[in-house]
Amino acid sequence: MKRERATTLVEDMLRRLDEGTDWPLTLVDEVYLFGSYARGAT
């Protein structure tokens, strides 16, 4: 997956978590990023 697409998906998920309205996202307590994305590598 390209970094741009991953960023879009993560931002959308975080926005929906903040809103607290979309099940099953209301069940999420933590989100972990790993690998090159977490390191900030391209």
All heavy atoms as a GROMACS GRO file, in nm:
protein
  341
    1MET      N    1   0.085  -0.116   0.000
    1MET     CA    2   0.000   0.000   0.000
    1MET      C    3   0.090   0.123   0.000
    1MET      O    4   0.188   0.129   0.073
    1MET     CB    5  -0.088  -0.002   0.125
    1MET     CG    6  -0.170   0.121   0.144
    1MET     SD    7  -0.269   0.124   0.294
    1MET     CE    8  -0.366  -0.022   0.279
    2LYS      N    9   0.054   0.222  -0.078
    2LYS     CA   10   0.132   0.345  -0.083
    2LYS      C   11   0.109   0.426   0.043
    2LYS      O   12   0.002   0.422   0.104
    2LYS     CB   13   0.093   0.427  -0.206
    2LYS     CG   14   0.135   0.362  -0.335
    2LYS     CD   15   0.108   0.450  -0.452
    2LYS     CE   16   0.156   0.382  -0.579
    2LYS     NZ   17   0.136   0.465  -0.696
    3ARG      N   18   0.213   0.498   0.084
    3ARG     CA   19   0.209   0.578   0.207
    3ARG      C   20   0.092   0.677   0.205
    3ARG      O   21   0.026   0.698   0.307
    3ARG     CB   22   0.342   0.649   0.226
    3ARG     CG   23   0.350   0.725   0.356
    3ARG     CD   24   0.486   0.792   0.371
    3ARG     NE   25   0.510   0.822   0.508
    3ARG     CZ   26   0.561   0.740   0.597
    3ARG    NH1   27   0.596   0.620   0.562
    3ARG    NH2   28   0.578   0.776   0.722
    4GLU      N   29   0.067   0.739   0.092
    4GLU     CA   30  -0.042   0.837   0.082
    4GLU      C   31  -0.176   0.773   0.117
    4GLU      O   32  -0.257   0.830   0.189
    4GLU     CB   33  -0.046   0.896  -0.058
    4GLU     CG   34  -0.152   1.002  -0.078
    4GLU     CD   35  -0.148   1.060  -0.218
    4GLU    OE1   36  -0.041   1.109  -0.258
    4GLU    OE2   37  -0.252   1.055  -0.285
    5ARG      N   38  -0.199   0.653   0.066
    5ARG     CA   39  -0.324   0.582   0.094
    5ARG      C   40  -0.332   0.543   0.242
    5ARG      O   41  -0.437   0.557   0.306
    5ARG     CB   42  -0.333   0.456   0.006
    5ARG     CG   43  -0.451   0.369   0.033
    5ARG     CD   44  -0.580   0.431  -0.016
    5ARG     NE   45  -0.687   0.334   0.000
    5ARG     CZ   46  -0.808   0.367   0.043
    5ARG    NH1   47  -0.838   0.491   0.067
    5ARG    NH2   48  -0.900   0.275   0.057
    6ALA      N   49  -0.221   0.496   0.299
    6ALA     CA   50  -0.219   0.459   0.440
    6ALA      C   51  -0.248   0.581   0.528
    6ALA      O   52  -0.324   0.572   0.625
    6ALA     CB   53  -0.084   0.399   0.477
    7THR      N   54  -0.190   0.695   0.493
    7THR     CA   55  -0.213   0.818   0.570
    7THR      C   56  -0.360   0.858   0.564
    7THR      O   57  -0.419   0.894   0.665
    7THR     CB   58  -0.124   0.932   0.516
    7THR    OG1   59   0.013   0.893   0.532
    7THR    CG2   60  -0.147   1.061   0.592
    8THR      N   61  -0.419   0.849   0.447
    8THR     CA   62  -0.561   0.881   0.431
    8THR      C   63  -0.647   0.790   0.518
    8THR      O   64  -0.738   0.836   0.587
    8THR     CB   65  -0.603   0.869   0.284
    8THR    OG1   66  -0.526   0.961   0.207
    8THR    CG2   67  -0.750   0.899   0.265
    9LEU      N   68  -0.618   0.661   0.517
    9LEU     CA   69  -0.696   0.566   0.596
    9LEU      C   70  -0.681   0.590   0.746
    9LEU      O   71  -0.779   0.586   0.820
    9LEU     CB   72  -0.655   0.423   0.562
    9LEU     CG   73  -0.692   0.375   0.422
    9LEU    CD1   74  -0.628   0.239   0.394
    9LEU    CD2   75  -0.842   0.368   0.406
   10VAL      N   76  -0.558   0.617   0.790
   10VAL     CA   77  -0.534   0.642   0.933
   10VAL      C   78  -0.605   0.770   0.977
   10VAL      O   79  -0.670   0.773   1.081
   10VAL     CB   80  -0.383   0.648   0.963
   10VAL    CG1   81  -0.357   0.701   1.102
   10VAL    CG2   82  -0.320   0.511   0.946
   11GLU      N   83  -0.593   0.875   0.897
   11GLU     CA   84  -0.659   1.001   0.933
   11GLU      C   85  -0.810   0.986   0.939
   11GLU      O   86  -0.875   1.039   1.029
   11GLU     CB   87  -0.620   1.110   0.833
   11GLU     CG   88  -0.477   1.158   0.850
   11GLU     CD   89  -0.433   1.255   0.742
   11GLU    OE1   90  -0.503   1.268   0.638
   11GLU    OE2   91  -0.327   1.316   0.760
   12ASP      N   92  -0.867   0.911   0.845
   12ASP     CA   93  -1.011   0.887   0.845
   12ASP      C   94  -1.053   0.808   0.968
   12ASP      O   95  -1.152   0.841   1.034
   12ASP     CB   96  -1.052   0.814   0.717
   12ASP     CG   97  -1.201   0.790   0.712
   12ASP    OD1   98  -1.278   0.887   0.725
   12ASP    OD2   99  -1.242   0.672   0.696
   13MET      N  100  -0.977   0.705   1.001
   13MET     CA  101  -1.009   0.624   1.118
   13MET      C  102  -1.002   0.708   1.246
   13MET      O  103  -1.090   0.701   1.330
   13MET     CB  104  -0.915   0.505   1.129
   13MET     CG  105  -0.945   0.418   1.249
   13MET     SD  106  -0.825   0.287   1.274
   13MET     CE  107  -0.676   0.378   1.298
   14LEU      N  108  -0.898   0.790   1.260
   14LEU     CA  109  -0.883   0.873   1.379
   14LEU      C  110  -0.995   0.976   1.389
   14LEU      O  111  -1.046   1.002   1.498
   14LEU     CB  112  -0.746   0.941   1.379
   14LEU     CG  113  -0.627   0.849   1.398
   14LEU    CD1  114  -0.496   0.927   1.383
   14LEU    CD2  115  -0.633   0.777   1.533
   15ARG      N  116  -1.036   1.031   1.277
   15ARG     CA  117  -1.148   1.126   1.276
   15ARG      C  118  -1.276   1.058   1.324
   15ARG      O  119  -1.349   1.111   1.409
   15ARG     CB  120  -1.169   1.184   1.136
   15ARG     CG  121  -1.285   1.283   1.127
   15ARG     CD  122  -1.312   1.326   0.983
   15ARG     NE  123  -1.325   1.215   0.890
   15ARG     CZ  124  -1.434   1.139   0.877
   15ARG    NH1  125  -1.539   1.160   0.954
   15ARG    NH2  126  -1.438   1.041   0.789
   16ARG      N  127  -1.300   0.938   1.273
   16ARG     CA  128  -1.420   0.864   1.312
   16ARG      C  129  -1.415   0.823   1.458
   16ARG      O  130  -1.517   0.822   1.528
   16ARG     CB  131  -1.438   0.743   1.221
   16ARG     CG  132  -1.475   0.787   1.079
   16ARG     CD  133  -1.470   0.677   0.978
   16ARG     NE  134  -1.549   0.562   1.016
   16ARG     CZ  135  -1.535   0.442   0.963
   16ARG    NH1  136  -1.444   0.421   0.869
   16ARG    NH2  137  -1.610   0.342   1.003
   17LEU      N  138  -1.296   0.790   1.508
   17LEU     CA  139  -1.281   0.757   1.651
   17LEU      C  140  -1.312   0.879   1.737
   17LEU      O  141  -1.377   0.867   1.841
   17LEU     CB  142  -1.140   0.707   1.680
   17LEU     CG  143  -1.108   0.565   1.636
   17LEU    CD1  144  -0.959   0.538   1.648
   17LEU    CD2  145  -1.187   0.464   1.717
   18ASP      N  146  -1.266   0.996   1.695
   18ASP     CA  147  -1.295   1.119   1.770
   18ASP      C  148  -1.444   1.147   1.777
   18ASP      O  149  -1.495   1.193   1.878
   18ASP     CB  150  -1.224   1.239   1.707
   18ASP     CG  151  -1.080   1.253   1.751
   18ASP    OD1  152  -1.041   1.191   1.852
   18ASP    OD2  153  -1.005   1.326   1.683
   19GLU      N  154  -1.514   1.120   1.667
   19GLU     CA  155  -1.658   1.142   1.663
   19GLU      C  156  -1.732   1.043   1.753
   19GLU      O  157  -1.837   1.074   1.808
   19GLU     CB  158  -1.710   1.131   1.520
   19GLU     CG  159  -1.661   1.243   1.430
   19GLU     CD  160  -1.695   1.221   1.284
   19GLU    OE1  161  -1.754   1.115   1.250
   19GLU    OE2  162  -1.663   1.308   1.203
   20GLY      N  163  -1.676   0.924   1.767
   20GLY     CA  164  -1.734   0.824   1.856
   20GLY      C  165  -1.868   0.770   1.814
   20GLY      O  166  -1.946   0.726   1.898
   21THR      N  167  -1.897   0.771   1.686
   21THR     CA  168  -2.030   0.730   1.642
   21THR      C  169  -2.034   0.602   1.559
   21THR      O  170  -2.140   0.548   1.537
   21THR     CB  171  -2.095   0.842   1.557
   21THR    OG1  172  -2.009   0.873   1.448
   21THR    CG2  173  -2.118   0.967   1.640
   22ASP      N  174  -1.921   0.558   1.509
   22ASP     CA  175  -1.920   0.443   1.419
   22ASP      C  176  -1.882   0.314   1.491
   22ASP      O  177  -1.768   0.296   1.532
   22ASP     CB  178  -1.823   0.465   1.302
   22ASP     CG  179  -1.871   0.569   1.205
   22ASP    OD1  180  -1.993   0.582   1.187
   22ASP    OD2  181  -1.787   0.637   1.147
   23TRP      N  182  -1.979   0.224   1.507
   23TRP     CA  183  -1.949   0.092   1.559
   23TRP      C  184  -1.886   0.012   1.447
   23TRP      O  185  -1.929   0.027   1.333
   23TRP     CB  186  -2.077   0.025   1.606
   23TRP     CG  187  -2.050  -0.104   1.672
   23TRP    CD1  188  -2.028  -0.125   1.804
   23TRP    CD2  189  -2.040  -0.232   1.610
   23TRP    NE1  190  -2.005  -0.256   1.828
   23TRP    CE2  191  -2.010  -0.326   1.710
   23TRP    CE3  192  -2.049  -0.278   1.479
   23TRP    CZ2  193  -1.993  -0.460   1.684
   23TRP    CZ3  194  -2.031  -0.412   1.454
   23TRP    CH2  195  -2.003  -0.501   1.557
   24PRO      N  196  -1.787  -0.066   1.464
   24PRO     CA  197  -1.724  -0.108   1.589
   24PRO      C  198  -1.608  -0.020   1.634
   24PRO      O  199  -1.540  -0.054   1.728
   24PRO     CB  200  -1.674  -0.248   1.556
   24PRO     CG  201  -1.635  -0.238   1.412
   24PRO     CD  202  -1.736  -0.142   1.351
   25LEU      N  203  -1.585   0.094   1.565
   25LEU     CA  204  -1.475   0.180   1.606
   25LEU      C  205  -1.493   0.233   1.748
   25LEU      O  206  -1.397   0.270   1.814
   25LEU     CB  207  -1.457   0.296   1.509
   25LEU     CG  208  -1.401   0.258   1.372
   25LEU    CD1  209  -1.391   0.381   1.283
   25LEU    CD2  210  -1.265   0.192   1.385
   26THR      N  211  -1.616   0.237   1.797
   26THR     CA  212  -1.638   0.282   1.935
   26THR      C  213  -1.575   0.186   2.035
   26THR      O  214  -1.558   0.221   2.151
   26THR     CB  215  -1.789   0.295   1.964
   26THR    OG1  216  -1.854   0.172   1.933
   26THR    CG2  217  -1.850   0.408   1.883
   27LEU      N  218  -1.539   0.066   1.992
   27LEU     CA  219  -1.476  -0.033   2.079
   27LEU      C  220  -1.324  -0.020   2.084
   27LEU      O  221  -1.259  -0.087   2.164
   27LEU     CB  222  -1.513  -0.174   2.033
   27LEU     CG  223  -1.663  -0.205   2.023
   27LEU    CD1  224  -1.684  -0.342   1.963
   27LEU    CD2  225  -1.727  -0.195   2.159
   28VAL      N  226  -1.266   0.067   2.001
   28VAL     CA  227  -1.121   0.082   1.992
   28VAL      C  228  -1.072   0.173   2.104
   28VAL      O  229  -1.124   0.282   2.125
   28VAL     CB  230  -1.081   0.141   1.855
   28VAL    CG1  231  -0.932   0.170   1.849
   28VAL    CG2  232  -1.122   0.047   1.743
   29ASP      N  233  -0.969   0.125   2.177
   29ASP     CA  234  -0.907   0.206   2.283
   29ASP      C  235  -0.773   0.262   2.241
   29ASP      O  236  -0.734   0.369   2.285
   29ASP     CB  237  -0.886   0.121   2.409
   29ASP     CG  238  -1.017   0.082   2.475
   29ASP    OD1  239  -1.111   0.164   2.474
   29ASP    OD2  240  -1.025  -0.030   2.527
   30GLU      N  241  -0.699   0.187   2.159
   30GLU     CA  242  -0.566   0.229   2.118
   30GLU      C  243  -0.541   0.190   1.973
   30GLU      O  244  -0.596   0.093   1.924
   30GLU     CB  245  -0.459   0.162   2.205
   30GLU     CG  246  -0.466   0.201   2.351
   30GLU     CD  247  -0.362   0.127   2.434
   30GLU    OE1  248  -0.355   0.003   2.422
   30GLU    OE2  249  -0.290   0.194   2.508
   31VAL      N  250  -0.454   0.268   1.908
   31VAL     CA  251  -0.413   0.239   1.771
   31VAL      C  252  -0.261   0.239   1.769
   31VAL      O  253  -0.197   0.330   1.821
   31VAL     CB  254  -0.466   0.346   1.673
   31VAL    CG1  255  -0.413   0.322   1.533
   31VAL    CG2  256  -0.617   0.348   1.674
   32TYR      N  257  -0.200   0.136   1.713
   32TYR     CA  258  -0.056   0.125   1.702
   32TYR      C  259  -0.015   0.127   1.555
   32TYR      O  260  -0.074   0.057   1.474
   32TYR     CB  261  -0.005  -0.007   1.763
   32TYR     CG  262  -0.025  -0.017   1.911
   32TYR    CD1  263  -0.138  -0.077   1.965
   32TYR    CD2  264   0.070   0.034   1.998
   32TYR    CE1  265  -0.155  -0.086   2.101
   32TYR    CE2  266   0.054   0.025   2.135
   32TYR     CZ  267  -0.060  -0.035   2.186
   32TYR     OH  268  -0.077  -0.043   2.321
   33LEU      N  269   0.084   0.207   1.525
   33LEU     CA  270   0.145   0.206   1.392
   33LEU      C  271   0.281   0.142   1.406
   33LEU      O  272   0.347   0.157   1.508
   33LEU     CB  273   0.159   0.348   1.338
   33LEU     CG  274   0.029   0.424   1.319
   33LEU    CD1  275   0.056   0.568   1.280
   33LEU    CD2  276  -0.058   0.357   1.214
   34PHE      N  277   0.325   0.072   1.304
   34PHE     CA  278   0.453   0.004   1.313
   34PHE      C  279   0.524   0.006   1.179
   34PHE      O  280   0.470   0.052   1.081
   34PHE     CB  281   0.434  -0.141   1.363
   34PHE     CG  282   0.338  -0.221   1.280
   34PHE    CD1  283   0.384  -0.297   1.173
   34PHE    CD2  284   0.203  -0.219   1.306
   34PHE    CE1  285   0.296  -0.370   1.096
   34PHE    CE2  286   0.114  -0.292   1.230
   34PHE     CZ  287   0.161  -0.368   1.125
   35GLY      N  288   0.646  -0.042   1.182
   35GLY     CA  289   0.725  -0.050   1.059
   35GLY      C  290   0.772   0.085   1.012
   35GLY      O  291   0.791   0.178   1.090
   36SER      N  292   0.790   0.097   0.882
   36SER     CA  293   0.844   0.220   0.824
   36SER      C  294   0.751   0.338   0.847
   36SER      O  295   0.797   0.452   0.861
   36SER     CB  296   0.869   0.202   0.674
   36SER     OG  297   0.748   0.174   0.607
   37TYR      N  298   0.623   0.314   0.857
   37TYR     CA  299   0.528   0.423   0.880
   37TYR      C  300   0.553   0.485   1.017
   37TYR      O  301   0.557   0.607   1.031
   37TYR     CB  302   0.384   0.374   0.868
   37TYR     CG  303   0.285   0.487   0.854
   37TYR    CD1  304   0.246   0.530   0.728
   37TYR    CD2  305   0.233   0.551   0.964
   37TYR    CE1  306   0.157   0.635   0.713
   37TYR    CE2  307   0.144   0.656   0.951
   37TYR     CZ  308   0.107   0.698   0.825
   37TYR     OH  309   0.020   0.802   0.810
   38ALA      N  310   0.571   0.404   1.118
   38ALA     CA  311   0.595   0.453   1.253
   38ALA      C  312   0.731   0.523   1.264
   38ALA      O  313   0.746   0.620   1.339
   38ALA     CB  314   0.589   0.339   1.354
   39ARG      N  315   0.829   0.475   1.188
   39ARG     CA  316   0.962   0.536   1.190
   39ARG      C  317   0.966   0.666   1.111
   39ARG      O  318   1.060   0.743   1.123
   39ARG     CB  319   1.066   0.440   1.131
   39ARG     CG  320   1.099   0.322   1.217
   39ARG     CD  321   1.220   0.246   1.166
   39ARG     NE  322   1.219   0.220   1.022
   39ARG     CZ  323   1.168   0.110   0.965
   39ARG    NH1  324   1.118   0.014   1.041
   39ARG    NH2  325   1.172   0.095   0.835
   40GLY      N  326   0.869   0.686   1.025
   40GLY     CA  327   0.868   0.803   0.939
   40GLY      C  328   0.953   0.786   0.815
   40GLY      O  329   0.983   0.882   0.745
   41ALA      N  330   0.993   0.663   0.788
   41ALA     CA  331   1.073   0.635   0.669
   41ALA      C  332   0.984   0.626   0.546
   41ALA      O  333   0.866   0.595   0.556
   41ALA     CB  334   1.149   0.503   0.687
   42THR      N  335   1.041   0.656   0.433
   42THR     CA  336   0.962   0.646   0.308
   42THR      C  337   0.976   0.509   0.248
   42THR      O  338   1.062   0.432   0.277
   42THR     CB  339   1.009   0.751   0.207
   42THR    OG1  340   1.148   0.737   0.186
   42THR    CG2  341   0.978   0.889   0.257
   0.00000   0.00000   0.00000
